[in-house]
């Protein structure tokens, strides 16, 4: 009799534990994900700003890349909360490469390549005007 009562008590305790534990962990999980996403976005902003230092390069390809990186850093700073919410909704794995993919997807949906080229051509014309003076 004692073993039956002990087994029933143990099973009841396990059932109660399994039923209540998932609810407690679900509230903390999104907060941790948001913190990870924000850290990854901050890291991407930092890398874009570092690449932005190439604006004074002699290479037009490096200058173009620097302009795009500066635009991307500004976009990420301005839309950080929206991007974090998007990543949570998309259930993206908090991995740097996957988050970078989603950030690039959102950024290049906002700025089309022909718009960036137009900016570069306008900057190039202004540089040529200053150089000819």
Secondary structure, DSSP 8 states (H G I E B T S, - for coil): -HHHHHHHHHHHHHHHHHHHHHHHHHHHHHHHHHHHHHHHHHHHHHHHHHHGGGGG-S-HHHHHHHHHHHHHHHHHHHTHHHHHHHHHHHT--S-HHHHHHHHHHHHHHHS-HHHHHHHHHHHHHHHHHHHH-
